[in-house]
Amino acid sequence: MNAGSRSHSPVSTSQLPLAFEVTLEGAHVAIRSALLVIRENLAPLDLSREELCTVELIVAEVLNNIVDHAFDDHPHPGSIRVHGSYQPNGLKFCFTDLGKPMPHSALRASLDAIPCVDPSTLPEGGFGMGLIKLLTDRLDYSRTGSLNCLTMRIPVGRA
């Protein structure tokens, strides 16, 4: 167990369910503020620093992908809704937006595509979905009408 780990269960069943929702403008400038609000909502879970950083990394990557890909070429991007809830086996997140659909190939992204070379020679970007897949489970994408929905579970908060 490393120094950032907890030896106790951070959430008792009497505290469940912890749920929150954050809505932000689909623009990069709004992401940092949304991450701060999400971090505040996660405070009652008493996650380790490592777990909190992992959650923040994943959420930031998803939000940046939505802004960069679902809302690219939109002069007035829509909003992004983030719904989070704690379950005994981790955090469940649902991200919804009315942007462009996610290409089917995006969920097939893999960290196997990252070559073992000098990191300074790698291109900027393109590895985010592989990273998200590595750090989450139960990752699913659906589109109903014009609504995109990406759901995932982040395995944190376990004793």
N, C-alpha and C positions, 0 to 999 in steps of 0.2 A: 504494500500500500504506500503510495507516495504522500508527500507532505500536504498536498492539496486535497486529499481524500477525507471523507467523513467516516467515522466508525459507527455512527448511529443512523437510524432511519430518519430522514429529514422531515417527513410528513406522516402524521398518524392518520388512520382512517377516519377519525372524527373530524379532521380538517377538510376532507374531500367533499365535494369537488371544488377545486380552484379553477375558475374559468375567467377569461378576459377576452376583450375584443378591442382591436385598434384599427382605425381607418385612417389612411394617409393618402395624400396626393401621389399620383404615379410619376414622381419626379425624384431625381437623386437627392435634391436638397431636403426632402422630407424624411429620408430614410434614417438619418442619425437621430432625429427627435423620436421617431417611432421606436427605434431600438432602446432608447432611454426609458420610454413608457413601458415597453415589454419587460425590461430589466426590473423596473419598479414592481410590476405585477408578479414577477417571479420571486421577489424577496421573501415572501412567507415560506417558500420551499427550502430555504437555507441550503441551496445547492453549493457544491464546492466551487472554488474559483475556476478550476479546469472545466467543470460541467457548464458553468455559466458562460465561459468563453466559447465553448463548443456550440451552445445554443445560439449565442449571438453571431458567431461565424456563419452558421447554417441559415439563420433568418436573414442576415445581411446579404448573403449570396442569393437567396431566393428573391428577395426584394429587388436587388440590382438586376437580376435576370429578367424579372417582370418589366422593370423600367426600360432596360436595354433592348428587349426583344418583343414583348407584347405591346409596348407603347412606343416603339421607335417609329419615326415618321409621323407621329401624331402631334399636331400643333397644340392641342389641348387634351393631354392624357387624362384618363379617368382616374378613379380612386382604386386603391388596393385595400381589401379587408383582410385582417389577420385575426383568426380566432384561435386561441390557445386554451388547452385544458390539461390539467394534471390527472393522470391515471396512475394506479399503483405501480405500473411497469414503465412509466416514462411520461413525457410530454407529448401531447397530440397537437399538431398544428394544421390548420386549414387556411390556405391563401386563396382568395378569390379576386378576380378582376374581369373587366369587360374588354380586354385587349385582344390582340391577334391570338389564334390558337397556338399551342406549343406543338412543334413538329414531333411526329411519332418517334423519330430517331433520337430526340433529346433524352428520353428516359433510358435509352440503351447505352448512353455514355458510360464509360468505364475508366477507372484509374489505370487499367492495363494499357490504355492508349498513351500514357505518359512515358516517354522513353527514359531510360536510365542514362542520362547525359548531364553535362554541366548545366545546372539550372539557369545560368545566365544566357544560355543559347536557346532556351525555350521561348515560344511565342507568348505574348501577353494574352492572357485569357484562354478560354476554351476548356478549362479543367473543372469548372465549378460544379456541373452536374455530377461528375464522377466523385468529387469530394462530398457532395450532399448524399449520394448513394452510400458512400463508405461510412458516414457518420449517423445515418438514420436507418430505420427499417419501416416496412409497410408504406413505402413510397408509392403514391398513386396519383394519376392525373386523369381528369375527365373534363369534358366540355358539354354543357347543356345549353343549347341555343347559342347565345353569345357570351355565356359565363364560363370562364376558366376556373377550375378548382384543383389545386394541388394539395394533397394531404400527406402527412408523414407522422411517424412517431420517432422521437429522439429518446433513446434509452438512458435516462438520467434519474437521479434521486433514489436509487436502490441502495439498500444497506450493503 
